[in-house]
Amino acid sequence: MLDVDINLFKFDWDQTWAGFFMNAQGHIYARYGVRKEQNGETTVSLAGLRDTMKKALELHKKEYGKSSKPWTPLTIQELPSFKKDPQAPKGCAHCHHAWTYTRKNEMDLGKWNRDKLWVYPLADNLGIALDYDQNTLVTASAGMAQKAGVQEGDRIKSVNGQRVLTPADISFILQNVDKGDVKLELERDGATATASMTVSGVDWRKRDLSWRESVNVLSPQTGFWAPNAKPDERALLGIPADGIALKVKMVTPFSPAKAAGMVVDDVIIAVDGKTKDMDYNAFTQHVWMDKNPGSVLQLVVLRKGKKMPMTVTLK
């Protein structure tokens, strides 16, 4: 991402793959590529990419001379947060570094808050499941989308008056919706239909954050990795199916966890008084969203069959 214009190439900088279809004047016909939680390959496909390319080429025939709205080019190297970081990447910056340095810049300016972590909502956040081979074809609707009348077999043509060709186009528009109506134009059985949903707050935007590298960089650090214990391990330890069972696989030297006495093969069974309904993803989100550097985690771990309280001071 070094020398890339982040004011032109706006997308979810944590995702696996992104493509833009545009003309020489910066007018974007379509965006391609979104990511859903841990698996970056379920939401992109050759069929979906081919469909996008065909439609973008048709648009290019009509709009090849069209200009985009004026914008101010910006690279991450121009951000004060990048300039003052002695560990800033020199040869190659990953996409997630764009999130890292734009957010650090907002922190320095006092403009940052954690609600901004919920970026680029998917159509799924509205209750809309899409066929990623056919991009905007609805395969199922639930929640607010179902209540608004979105149906299986609908094809989404526009969102809030803006043309969409792909799930990434939908996500780009939703990124700029804080509250108010989300209005869809749909193609249904050869005719036009509409649907409207009202959103507010941040809850509708929320998804699993644990896969995001940019969040890990900015958040309090625990210094350990403890994925969910396997079912047979859980059964052997007598931990119920809904009980917390995070088995420590790695403890970083000189980390808060190491200082607290944590060792590999400890099994965390309680977090801040909670003993149920917290898998690894929920644990990481608890740390990232509810804690700050200097905060403490009150844990209970199982070690060789014995329960041990443990206090981890984050940094």
C-alpha contacts under 8 A as a table, 3 or more apart, distances in Angstrom:
res1	aa1	res2	aa2	distance
1	M	4	V	5.19
1	M	76	I	7.64
1	M	92	C	7.13
1	M	93	A	5.02
1	M	94	H	5.80
1	M	95	C	5.60
1	M	97	H	7.56
1	M	98	A	7.16
2	L	75	T	6.91
2	L	76	I	6.71
2	L	77	Q	6.90
2	L	92	C	6.62
2	L	93	A	5.68
3	D	75	T	5.47
3	D	76	I	7.34
3	D	77	Q	7.29
4	V	9	F	7.61
4	V	74	L	7.79
4	V	75	T	5.65
4	V	76	I	7.76
5	D	8	L	5.49
5	D	9	F	6.11
5	D	73	P	5.56
5	D	74	L	5.12
5	D	75	T	5.06
6	I	9	F	5.04
6	I	10	K	5.89
6	I	73	P	7.32
6	I	74	L	5.80
6	I	75	T	5.77
6	I	76	I	7.32
6	I	98	A	7.50
7	N	10	K	6.12
7	N	71	W	7.12
7	N	72	T	6.87
7	N	73	P	5.81
7	N	74	L	5.82
7	N	75	T	7.90
8	L	26	G	7.69
8	L	71	W	7.45
8	L	73	P	7.00
9	F	20	F	7.90
10	K	13	W	7.90
11	F	18	A	7.57
11	F	120	Y	7.73
11	F	172	F	6.89
12	D	15	Q	5.82
12	D	34	V	7.63
12	D	119	V	7.13
12	D	120	Y	6.20
13	W	95	C	5.02
13	W	96	H	4.99
13	W	97	H	7.82
13	W	98	A	6.54
13	W	99	W	6.34
14	D	95	C	6.38
14	D	96	H	4.85
14	D	99	W	7.67
14	D	212	R	5.94
14	D	213	E	6.68
14	D	214	S	6.73
15	Q	18	A	7.43
15	Q	34	V	6.56
15	Q	35	R	5.52
15	Q	40	G	7.17
16	T	34	V	7.86
16	T	35	R	6.81
16	T	40	G	5.73
17	W	33	G	5.87
17	W	34	V	7.51
18	A	31	R	7.33
18	A	32	Y	5.64
18	A	33	G	4.72
18	A	34	V	7.25
19	G	31	R	5.81
19	G	32	Y	4.97
19	G	33	G	6.53
20	F	28	I	6.97
20	F	29	Y	7.81
20	F	30	A	6.12
20	F	31	R	4.68
20	F	32	Y	6.33
21	F	28	I	5.88
21	F	29	Y	5.50
21	F	30	A	5.26
21	F	31	R	6.29
21	F	53	M	7.65
21	F	56	A	6.47
22	M	25	Q	7.97
22	M	26	G	6.16
22	M	27	H	5.42
22	M	28	I	4.18
22	M	29	Y	5.32
22	M	30	A	7.16
22	M	60	H	7.96
23	N	26	G	5.69
23	N	27	H	5.57
23	N	28	I	6.73
23	N	29	Y	7.88
23	N	60	H	7.30
23	N	64	Y	5.90
23	N	65	G	7.64
23	N	66	K	7.90
24	A	27	H	7.40
24	A	64	Y	7.95
25	Q	65	G	7.44
25	Q	66	K	7.02
25	Q	67	S	5.15
25	Q	68	S	6.60
26	G	67	S	6.44
26	G	68	S	5.59
27	H	66	K	6.43
27	H	67	S	5.34
27	H	68	S	4.37
27	H	69	K	7.97
28	I	31	R	7.52
28	I	68	S	7.43
29	Y	56	A	5.85
29	Y	59	L	6.89
29	Y	60	H	7.58
30	A	52	T	7.35
30	A	56	A	6.54
30	A	164	V	7.31
30	A	165	L	6.25
30	A	166	T	7.05
30	A	169	D	6.46
31	R	165	L	7.99
31	R	166	T	6.79
31	R	168	A	5.55
31	R	169	D	5.64
32	Y	49	L	7.08
32	Y	52	T	7.36
32	Y	166	T	6.31
32	Y	167	P	7.31
32	Y	168	A	5.34
32	Y	169	D	7.39
33	G	43	T	7.07
33	G	44	V	5.90
33	G	167	P	7.37
33	G	168	A	5.63
34	V	40	G	7.93
34	V	43	T	6.12
34	V	44	V	7.12
34	V	122	L	7.91
34	V	167	P	6.88
34	V	168	A	5.59
34	V	171	S	7.88
35	R	39	N	7.30
35	R	40	G	5.19
35	R	41	E	7.65
35	R	42	T	7.80
35	R	43	T	5.96
36	K	39	N	6.37
36	K	40	G	6.42
36	K	42	T	7.52
36	K	43	T	6.75
37	E	40	G	7.28
37	E	207	R	7.60
37	E	208	D	6.03
37	E	209	L	7.45
37	E	210	S	7.98
37	E	211	W	6.48
38	Q	211	W	5.76
39	N	42	T	6.25
40	G	43	T	6.63
40	G	44	V	7.70
41	E	44	V	5.68
41	E	45	S	7.53
42	T	45	S	7.56
43	T	132	Y	5.89
44	V	48	G	6.61
44	V	49	L	7.35
44	V	132	Y	6.46
44	V	133	D	7.73
45	S	48	G	5.12
45	S	49	L	6.14
45	S	132	Y	6.92
45	S	133	D	6.16
46	L	49	L	5.03
46	L	50	R	5.96
46	L	133	D	7.56
47	A	50	R	5.08
47	A	51	D	6.14
47	A	133	D	4.97
47	A	134	Q	7.26
48	G	51	D	5.09
48	G	52	T	6.26
48	G	132	Y	5.84
48	G	133	D	4.10
48	G	134	Q	5.59
48	G	135	N	5.88
49	L	52	T	5.08
49	L	53	M	6.17
49	L	133	D	7.84
50	R	53	M	5.09
50	R	54	K	6.24
51	D	54	K	5.36
51	D	55	K	6.40
51	D	133	D	7.71
51	D	134	Q	6.79
51	D	135	N	7.69
52	T	55	K	5.27
52	T	56	A	6.00
52	T	135	N	7.85
52	T	165	L	6.75
52	T	166	T	6.99
53	M	56	A	5.07
53	M	57	L	6.09
54	K	57	L	5.27
54	K	58	E	6.44
55	K	58	E	5.14
55	K	59	L	6.33
55	K	165	L	7.60
56	A	59	L	5.05
56	A	60	H	6.09
57	L	60	H	4.92
57	L	61	K	6.54
58	E	61	K	5.42
58	E	62	K	7.10
59	L	62	K	5.30
59	L	63	E	5.87
59	L	64	Y	7.76
60	H	63	E	4.96
60	H	64	Y	4.79
61	K	64	Y	6.00
63	E	66	K	5.18
74	L	78	E	6.75
75	T	78	E	5.53
75	T	79	L	7.27
76	I	79	L	5.35
76	I	82	F	6.55
76	I	98	A	6.25
76	I	101	Y	6.78
76	I	102	T	7.50
77	Q	80	P	7.96
77	Q	82	F	5.74
77	Q	83	K	6.45
78	E	82	F	7.16
78	E	83	K	7.05
79	L	82	F	5.34
79	L	83	K	6.40
79	L	101	Y	7.13
79	L	102	T	7.32
79	L	105	N	6.99
80	P	83	K	4.99
80	P	84	K	6.20
80	P	105	N	6.72
81	S	84	K	5.57
81	S	85	D	6.38
81	S	101	Y	5.76
81	S	102	T	7.61
81	S	104	K	5.98
81	S	105	N	5.18
81	S	108	D	7.82
82	F	85	D	5.33
82	F	88	A	6.12
82	F	101	Y	5.97
83	K	86	P	7.85
83	K	88	A	7.70
85	D	88	A	5.28
89	P	92	C	6.06
89	P	93	A	5.52
90	K	93	A	7.28
93	A	97	H	6.24
94	H	97	H	5.52
94	H	98	A	7.73
95	C	98	A	5.77
95	C	99	W	7.70
96	H	99	W	5.33
96	H	100	T	6.40
96	H	213	E	6.55
96	H	214	S	5.40
97	H	100	T	4.72
97	H	101	Y	6.09
97	H	214	S	6.88
98	A	101	Y	5.55
98	A	102	T	6.03
99	W	102	T	5.34
99	W	103	R	5.87
99	W	214	S	6.07
100	T	103	R	5.42
100	T	104	K	6.10
100	T	214	S	5.54
100	T	215	V	7.90
100	T	217	V	7.13
100	T	218	L	7.05
101	Y	104	K	4.93
101	Y	105	N	5.96
102	T	105	N	5.06
102	T	106	E	6.37
103	R	106	E	4.98
103	R	107	M	6.20
103	R	112	W	6.89
104	K	107	M	4.95
104	K	108	D	6.24
104	K	218	L	7.93
105	N	108	D	5.16
105	N	109	L	6.35
106	E	109	L	5.02
106	E	110	G	6.06
106	E	111	K	4.91
106	E	112	W	5.04
107	M	110	G	5.01
107	M	111	K	5.89
107	M	112	W	4.90
108	D	111	K	7.69
109	L	112	W	7.74
112	W	116	K	7.39
113	N	116	K	5.96
114	R	117	L	5.54
114	R	289	M	6.88
115	D	118	W	6.12
115	D	202	V	6.68
116	K	119	V	6.62
117	L	215	V	7.61
118	W	121	P	7.31
118	W	202	V	7.33
118	W	205	R	5.82
118	W	206	K	5.69
118	W	207	R	7.37
119	V	175	Q	6.15
119	V	205	R	7.29
120	Y	171	S	5.22
120	Y	172	F	6.22
120	Y	174	L	6.46
120	Y	175	Q	4.58
120	Y	205	R	7.90
121	P	124	D	7.81
121	P	125	N	6.09
121	P	171	S	5.53
121	P	174	L	6.05
121	P	175	Q	6.21
121	P	205	R	5.35
121	P	206	K	7.57
122	L	125	N	5.38
122	L	126	L	7.54
122	L	167	P	7.35
122	L	170	I	7.26
122	L	171	S	5.21
122	L	174	L	7.67
123	A	126	L	5.46
123	A	127	G	6.72
123	A	128	I	5.22
123	A	129	A	6.77
123	A	130	L	7.59
123	A	167	P	7.03
123	A	170	I	6.76
123	A	171	S	6.79
124	D	127	G	4.78
124	D	128	I	4.67
124	D	129	A	5.54
124	D	130	L	7.94
125	N	128	I	7.15
125	N	204	W	6.14
125	N	205	R	6.21
125	N	206	K	7.69
126	L	142	A	7.96
126	L	143	G	7.18
126	L	144	M	6.13
126	L	145	A	5.75
126	L	204	W	7.39
127	G	141	S	5.42
127	G	142	A	4.62
127	G	143	G	5.27
127	G	144	M	6.20
127	G	145	A	5.26
127	G	146	Q	7.17
128	I	138	V	6.68
128	I	139	T	7.76
128	I	140	A	6.14
128	I	141	S	4.70
128	I	142	A	6.54
128	I	145	A	6.30
128	I	150	V	7.97
129	A	138	V	5.83
129	A	139	T	5.52
129	A	140	A	5.14
129	A	141	S	6.19
130	L	134	Q	7.99
130	L	135	N	6.64
130	L	136	T	6.14
130	L	137	L	5.56
130	L	138	V	4.65
130	L	139	T	5.37
130	L	140	A	7.28
130	L	167	P	7.79
131	D	134	Q	5.38
131	D	135	N	5.77
131	D	136	T	6.87
131	D	137	L	5.52
131	D	138	V	6.36
131	D	139	T	6.05
132	Y	135	N	4.64
132	Y	136	T	7.48
132	Y	137	L	7.93
132	Y	167	P	7.69
134	Q	137	L	5.80
135	N	165	L	6.91
135	N	166	T	4.89
135	N	167	P	5.91
136	T	155	R	5.44
136	T	156	I	5.34
136	T	157	K	7.60
136	T	164	V	7.87
136	T	165	L	6.54
136	T	166	T	5.68
136	T	167	P	6.29
137	L	153	G	6.28
137	L	154	D	6.01
137	L	155	R	4.47
137	L	156	I	6.65
138	V	141	S	7.38
138	V	151	Q	7.08
138	V	152	E	5.23
138	V	153	G	5.34
138	V	154	D	5.32
138	V	155	R	5.95
138	V	156	I	7.52
139	T	152	E	4.89
139	T	153	G	6.12
140	A	151	Q	6.75
140	A	152	E	4.88
140	A	153	G	8.00
141	S	145	A	5.82
141	S	146	Q	5.10
141	S	150	V	6.27
141	S	151	Q	6.17
141	S	152	E	6.58
142	A	145	A	5.69
142	A	146	Q	4.64
142	A	147	K	7.55
143	G	146	Q	5.45
143	G	147	K	6.39
144	M	147	K	5.03
144	M	148	A	6.11
144	M	197	M	6.50
145	A	148	A	5.00
145	A	149	G	6.42
145	A	150	V	5.48
145	A	195	A	7.87
145	A	197	M	6.94
146	Q	149	G	5.14
146	Q	150	V	5.32
146	Q	151	Q	6.98
147	K	150	V	7.54
148	A	195	A	5.40
148	A	196	S	5.83
148	A	197	M	6.20
149	G	195	A	6.12
150	V	154	D	7.03
150	V	195	A	6.43
151	Q	154	D	5.68
153	G	188	R	7.05
154	D	186	L	6.08
154	D	187	E	5.71
154	D	188	R	5.04
154	D	189	D	7.81
155	R	186	L	5.47
155	R	187	E	5.08
155	R	188	R	6.74
156	I	159	V	7.70
156	I	164	V	7.25
156	I	184	L	6.79
156	I	185	E	6.13
156	I	186	L	4.64
156	I	187	E	6.47
157	K	163	R	6.05
157	K	164	V	5.69
157	K	165	L	7.16
157	K	184	L	7.44
157	K	185	E	5.45
157	K	186	L	5.42
157	K	187	E	6.68
158	S	161	G	5.65
158	S	162	Q	5.09
158	S	163	R	4.31
158	S	164	V	5.13
158	S	184	L	5.78
158	S	185	E	5.10
158	S	186	L	7.25
159	V	162	Q	5.28
159	V	163	R	6.67
159	V	164	V	6.92
159	V	170	I	6.77
159	V	173	I	7.13
159	V	182	V	6.83
159	V	183	K	5.65
159	V	184	L	4.75
159	V	185	E	6.54
160	N	173	I	7.93
160	N	182	V	5.98
160	N	183	K	4.88
160	N	184	L	6.35
161	G	183	K	7.52
161	G	184	L	7.78
161	G	185	E	7.79
162	Q	173	I	7.87
164	V	167	P	7.82
164	V	169	D	5.27
164	V	170	I	6.20
165	L	169	D	6.44
166	T	169	D	5.20
166	T	170	I	6.65
167	P	170	I	5.07
167	P	171	S	6.20
168	A	171	S	4.95
168	A	172	F	6.04
169	D	172	F	5.11
169	D	173	I	6.45
170	I	173	I	5.35
170	I	174	L	6.24
171	S	174	L	5.02
171	S	175	Q	6.07
172	F	175	Q	5.21
172	F	176	N	7.18
173	I	176	N	5.65
173	I	177	V	7.01
174	L	177	V	5.09
175	Q	178	D	7.90
177	V	180	G	7.44
177	V	182	V	7.92
178	D	199	V	7.62
178	D	200	S	6.43
178	D	201	G	6.93
178	D	202	V	7.72
179	K	198	T	7.30
179	K	199	V	5.17
179	K	200	S	4.24
179	K	201	G	6.64
180	G	198	T	5.30
180	G	199	V	5.49
180	G	200	S	6.43
181	D	196	S	6.43
181	D	197	M	5.47
181	D	198	T	4.35
181	D	199	V	6.33
182	V	196	S	5.61
182	V	197	M	5.13
182	V	198	T	6.11
182	V	199	V	7.34
183	K	194	T	7.29
183	K	195	A	5.88
183	K	196	S	4.39
183	K	197	M	6.49
184	L	194	T	5.55
184	L	195	A	5.15
184	L	196	S	6.15
185	E	192	T	7.01
185	E	193	A	6.07
185	E	194	T	4.72
185	E	195	A	6.78
186	L	192	T	5.71
186	L	193	A	4.93
186	L	194	T	5.62
186	L	195	A	7.66
187	E	190	G	6.14
187	E	191	A	5.64
187	E	192	T	4.82
187	E	193	A	6.05
188	R	191	A	5.25
188	R	192	T	6.04
188	R	193	A	6.33
199	V	204	W	7.01
200	S	203	D	7.93
200	S	204	W	7.47
201	G	204	W	7.24
202	V	205	R	5.35
202	V	206	K	6.67
203	D	206	K	5.39
208	D	211	W	7.45
208	D	281	N	6.85
208	D	282	A	7.99
208	D	285	Q	7.64
209	L	212	R	5.63
209	L	215	V	7.40
209	L	281	N	7.59
209	L	285	Q	6.50
210	S	215	V	7.93
210	S	216	N	7.93
210	S	281	N	5.54
210	S	284	T	6.04
210	S	285	Q	6.53
212	R	215	V	5.55
212	R	216	N	6.69
213	E	216	N	5.19
213	E	217	V	6.48
214	S	217	V	5.29
214	S	218	L	6.62
215	V	218	L	5.31
215	V	219	S	6.02
215	V	288	W	7.53
216	N	219	S	5.42
216	N	220	P	7.95
216	N	221	Q	7.85
216	N	288	W	7.78
219	S	287	V	7.81
219	S	288	W	5.36
219	S	292	N	7.39
219	S	293	P	7.92
220	P	287	V	6.98
220	P	288	W	6.49
220	P	291	K	6.84
220	P	292	N	5.63
220	P	293	P	5.09
220	P	314	L	5.89
220	P	315	K	5.45
221	Q	256	P	7.63
221	Q	293	P	7.58
221	Q	314	L	5.74
221	Q	315	K	5.46
222	T	255	S	6.99
222	T	256	P	5.73
222	T	257	A	5.92
222	T	312	V	7.38
222	T	313	T	7.84
222	T	314	L	5.62
222	T	315	K	7.24
223	G	251	V	5.90
223	G	252	T	5.11
223	G	253	P	7.84
223	G	255	S	4.88
223	G	256	P	5.79
223	G	257	A	5.31
223	G	258	K	7.22
224	F	248	V	7.02
224	F	249	K	7.65
224	F	250	M	5.49
224	F	251	V	4.41
224	F	252	T	6.01
224	F	255	S	7.97
224	F	257	A	6.13
225	W	248	V	5.85
225	W	249	K	5.78
225	W	250	M	5.19
225	W	251	V	6.66
226	A	246	L	5.17
226	A	247	K	4.89
226	A	248	V	4.04
226	A	249	K	5.58
226	A	250	M	7.14
226	A	280	Y	7.06
227	P	246	L	5.39
227	P	247	K	5.85
227	P	248	V	6.94
227	P	249	K	7.45
227	P	279	D	7.92
227	P	280	Y	5.42
228	N	245	A	6.01
228	N	246	L	4.62
228	N	247	K	6.13
228	N	279	D	6.20
228	N	280	Y	5.75
229	A	233	E	6.04
229	A	234	R	6.08
229	A	245	A	5.58
229	A	246	L	5.45
229	A	247	K	5.23
229	A	267	V	7.92
230	K	233	E	5.18
230	K	234	R	6.15
231	P	234	R	5.02
231	P	235	A	6.14
232	D	235	A	5.08
232	D	236	L	6.12
233	E	236	L	5.11
233	E	237	L	6.31
234	R	237	L	5.26
234	R	238	G	6.21
234	R	239	I	5.27
234	R	240	P	7.31
234	R	241	A	7.76
234	R	245	A	6.80
235	A	238	G	5.00
235	A	239	I	6.08
235	A	240	P	7.41
236	L	239	I	7.83
237	L	305	G	7.58
239	I	243	G	5.94
239	I	244	I	7.71
239	I	245	A	7.13
240	P	243	G	5.10
242	D	276	K	5.43
242	D	277	D	5.39
243	G	269	I	7.08
243	G	275	T	5.77
243	G	276	K	4.23
243	G	277	D	6.15
243	G	278	M	7.53
244	I	268	I	6.92
244	I	269	I	4.79
244	I	270	A	6.25
244	I	275	T	5.50
244	I	276	K	5.20
244	I	277	D	6.43
244	I	278	M	5.63
244	I	279	D	6.56
245	A	267	V	6.09
245	A	268	I	5.64
245	A	269	I	5.13
245	A	279	D	7.51
246	L	267	V	5.39
246	L	268	I	4.98
246	L	269	I	6.85
246	L	279	D	7.29
246	L	280	Y	6.69
247	K	264	V	7.99
247	K	265	D	5.93
247	K	266	D	5.98
247	K	267	V	4.36
247	K	268	I	6.37
248	V	251	V	7.49
248	V	263	V	7.22
248	V	264	V	5.13
248	V	265	D	5.08
248	V	266	D	5.38
248	V	267	V	6.05
248	V	268	I	7.57
249	K	264	V	5.33
249	K	265	D	6.28
250	M	263	V	7.82
250	M	264	V	5.80
251	V	255	S	7.59
251	V	257	A	6.61
251	V	258	K	6.27
251	V	262	M	7.17
251	V	263	V	6.48
251	V	264	V	6.53
252	T	255	S	5.53
252	T	257	A	7.48
252	T	258	K	6.66
253	P	258	K	6.19
254	F	258	K	6.06
254	F	259	A	6.76
255	S	258	K	5.12
255	S	259	A	6.22
256	P	259	A	5.08
256	P	260	A	6.20
256	P	312	V	5.85
256	P	313	T	5.80
256	P	314	L	5.86
256	P	315	K	6.97
257	A	260	A	5.05
257	A	261	G	6.48
257	A	262	M	5.49
257	A	312	V	5.83
257	A	313	T	7.89
258	K	261	G	5.23
258	K	262	M	5.48
258	K	263	V	7.29
259	A	262	M	7.57
259	A	312	V	7.76
260	A	310	M	6.59
260	A	311	T	6.21
260	A	312	V	5.51
260	A	313	T	7.80
261	G	310	M	7.76
262	M	266	D	6.95
262	M	310	M	7.97
263	V	266	D	5.90
265	D	303	R	7.48
266	D	301	V	6.04
266	D	302	L	5.76
266	D	303	R	5.25
267	V	301	V	5.21
267	V	302	L	5.01
267	V	303	R	6.80
268	I	271	V	7.54
268	I	299	L	6.79
268	I	300	V	5.87
268	I	301	V	4.27
268	I	302	L	6.36
269	I	275	T	6.13
269	I	299	L	7.54
269	I	300	V	5.71
269	I	301	V	5.63
269	I	302	L	6.94
270	A	273	G	6.05
270	A	274	K	5.41
270	A	275	T	4.55
270	A	276	K	7.76
270	A	298	Q	7.98
270	A	299	L	5.43
270	A	300	V	4.93
270	A	301	V	7.11
271	V	274	K	5.14
271	V	275	T	6.64
271	V	297	L	6.92
271	V	298	Q	5.90
271	V	299	L	4.78
271	V	300	V	6.81
272	D	297	L	6.15
272	D	298	Q	4.77
272	D	299	L	6.18
273	G	298	Q	7.30
273	G	299	L	7.75
275	T	278	M	7.70
278	M	281	N	7.74
278	M	282	A	5.36
278	M	283	F	6.08
279	D	282	A	5.30
279	D	283	F	6.15
280	Y	283	F	4.97
280	Y	284	T	6.23
281	N	284	T	5.29
281	N	285	Q	6.29
282	A	285	Q	5.14
282	A	286	H	6.11
283	F	286	H	5.03
283	F	287	V	6.42
284	T	287	V	5.16
284	T	288	W	6.13
285	Q	288	W	4.99
285	Q	289	M	5.67
285	Q	290	D	7.80
286	H	289	M	5.42
286	H	290	D	5.40
286	H	291	K	7.20
287	V	290	D	5.61
287	V	291	K	5.16
287	V	292	N	7.97
288	W	291	K	6.04
288	W	292	N	7.78
291	K	295	S	5.79
291	K	296	V	7.83
292	N	295	S	5.33
292	N	314	L	7.30
292	N	315	K	7.67
293	P	314	L	5.26
293	P	315	K	4.30
294	G	313	T	5.91
294	G	314	L	5.17
294	G	315	K	5.56
295	S	313	T	5.85
295	S	314	L	5.54
295	S	315	K	7.77
296	V	311	T	6.47
296	V	312	V	5.44
296	V	313	T	4.35
296	V	314	L	5.89
297	L	311	T	5.69
297	L	312	V	5.03
297	L	313	T	6.41
297	L	314	L	7.45
298	Q	309	P	7.39
298	Q	310	M	6.07
298	Q	311	T	4.83
298	Q	312	V	6.63
299	L	309	P	5.80
299	L	310	M	4.99
299	L	311	T	6.10
299	L	312	V	7.61
300	V	307	K	6.49
300	V	308	M	5.48
300	V	309	P	4.42
300	V	310	M	5.85
301	V	307	K	5.62
301	V	308	M	5.22
301	V	309	P	6.41
301	V	310	M	7.15
302	L	305	G	5.82
302	L	306	K	5.35
302	L	307	K	4.65
302	L	308	M	6.26
303	R	306	K	5.26
303	R	307	K	6.52
303	R	308	M	7.23
